[in-house]
Amino acid sequence: MSIFEYNGSALVAMVGKNCFAIASDRRLGVQLQTIATDFQRISKIHDKLFIGLSGLATDSQTLYQRLVFRHKLYRLREERDMKPETFASLVSAILYEKRFGPYFCQPVIAGLGDDDKPFICTMDAIGAKELAKDFVVAGTASESLYGACESMFKPDMEAEELFETISQALLSSVDRDCLSGWGGHVYVVTPTEVKERILKGRMD
């Protein structure tokens, strides 16, 4: 078993019309044993920027603390919030810095940039970025997420339709993966508001 699959995870971010959604499962396990069913994988950096960290849970928490620290320093110096593109470069640099003993994380970054244009990207454990115009996925359920998102995604969805689509994609995908699941956590972010919802999924 790969170290990335040790805790199990499912993450997906999707782009809509001047909005984006980012969703994750809620299971924290040690291989096939479930430890917690309310684990938080998605974190807010600021009102228009979110990061989800799949992979090894301990490394995810360590990396998140470093990212918050770096963002606070940036805010003190620049007196503004970081753009999503800048933040993606920061995450990439932090991961690449540790390339010989990496953080076993696969981050998914989603944010609203200039003119409220949605930006999503994912990267591997050593910071190689993968940018997308429609959706990005990560975690142990990534293969089934690719299939579900590929068939369900439509361009320029409004916030409510985007929520339905990403939720259905997540719930149907985690049913095909025994290391992730136990409900979902969805954030839908528009220029004016952030909606957070908890999904109920199969509890097995």
N, C-alpha and C positions, 0 to 999 in steps of 0.2 A: 504493500500500500504506500502510495506517495505521501509525503509529509503534508502536501496541500489538501489531501483528502482526510486527514486525521480528525478534524472537527466537523467537516461537512459544511457546505454553504451553497446558496444560490443568490445571484445578484443580477439585476437587469436595469438598464436605464433606456428610456425611449424619448424621442423628440416629438413635440406636437407643434401647433401653430402659436409661436411666441410663448411656449411653455415647455416644460419637460416633466417626466415622471421618473422616479428611481424607486425600485422595490427590492426587498430581500425576504428570505425566509427567516424563521425565528428559532431554529433548532441549534443548540450547542451540544455536540456529542463527543465522546471519545471512541472513535471507530463506530461500532454498532450500538454502543450504550448511550442513551440520551441523558444528558446532565441537566440541561435547562431548556425551557420552552418559551423563553421571553428574551432571548439574546438580541442585543442591538448591534446590527452590522453597519447601519447607515448613520453618519454623523453630519451635523451641520457645521460648516466653517463660517459662513455668514448667511444672511437671508436669501441670497440668490446663488449659493454655492454649497453643494453637498458631496460627500465622498462616502462610498461604500467599500469596505475592505473584506474580501473573501480570503480563504486560506487558513493558516494557523492562527487561532484566536488570540494567543498571547502576543504574537508578533503584530497582529492587527491593532491591539490596544497600545502597544509600545509606539508603533509608527504613528498612530493617531495623535498621541501626546506630543510627539516631536513636530508634527504638522501644525498643531494648534499653537505651539510655542513659536514656530517660525512665522506663522501668520500674524500673531500678536506683535512680534518684532517689526514686521513689514508695516503694520498699521501705525505703530508708534513713529516709524521713520517717514513713511509716505503720507500719512494722514488720510488714507482711503482704503477701501477694501480691495483685495486682490481680484484681478480678472480671472475667469476660469482657465484661460490659456496659460496665463502666468503661473497659476497654481499647479496646473498639470506639469509644467516644466520643473517646478520646485519638487513635486513628488518624484518625478523621473530622476532628478539629480540626487535626491536623498537615497533612492533605491540603488542607483548606479554606484554611488559612493561605497555602498556595502556589498558590491558585486561578488567578492570572494567569500563572503559569509552572509548571504542575503537574508532580508526579511522575507519569510515565506508567505507573501501576500500578493494578491492580484487586485489592485485597486480599480474602482469604477468611479470616474469623476463626472459630475453633471452640474451645469450652471447656466445662468443667463449672462451673456456678455453685453457688448455695446449694442444699443438699439434693441435690447431684450432678445437678442438672437440666441437660441439655445445652443449649447456646446456640450457634447458628450465624448468621453474617451475612456479607454481602458489601457492597461499596460501589464507586462509580465513582471516577474520578481526582480528583474534587474533594470526595470525602467524603460523598456522599449515601448514607445507609445503606439497605440492603434486608434486613429480617429475615425469617426463614422458620422454619417448624415442622418441615419435612421434609428439604430439601436445598438447597444453593446451589452455583452453578457459576460459573466465570470462565475467561477465556483464549480462544485462537483456536478451540478445539474446543467452545466453550460451547453452540453450537446443537445439535450431536449429543449432548452430555452431557445437555441438557434432555430430549431424547427418550428416551434410554436410562434416565435416572433416573426419569422419569415412569412408564415401563412396569415398572421393576424394583422401585421402592421399596415397602416395606410398613411400617406403623407398628409400634413396639415390637419391633424385631428385637434378638436377643441379639448379643453381640460377634462371635461366629464367623460367624453368618449375615450380619451387617452387613459384615464383611470381604469375604465372597464377593460380595455384591451390589455394593459400591462398586468392587471390582476388575473385575468383569465389565462394569459400566457404563463405567469408564474405558478398559479395553482395547478394547471395541467402538467407543467414540467416537473415540479417537485414530486408528483405522484409516480413519476418514472425513475426517481432516484431515492434510494433508501437512506442516504446520508444527509439529506436536507428535507425541509418541510415544516410541519407543525405550525401551520398558519403563515401569514405574511405581514409585511410592514411596508406601506406605500406612502411616498411623499409625492404630491403633485404641486409643482411650483409655477406660478404665473407672475407677471411683473408686479402685481398688487398683493398677492397672498400666497401662503403656504398651507396646503391641506395635508394633514397626516391622518392616515387611516390604518386600522388593524384588520387583517383578514382572518377569518376562521377557515382552517383547512382540515384535511384528514388528520386525526390524532394517532396515527400508527406509522 
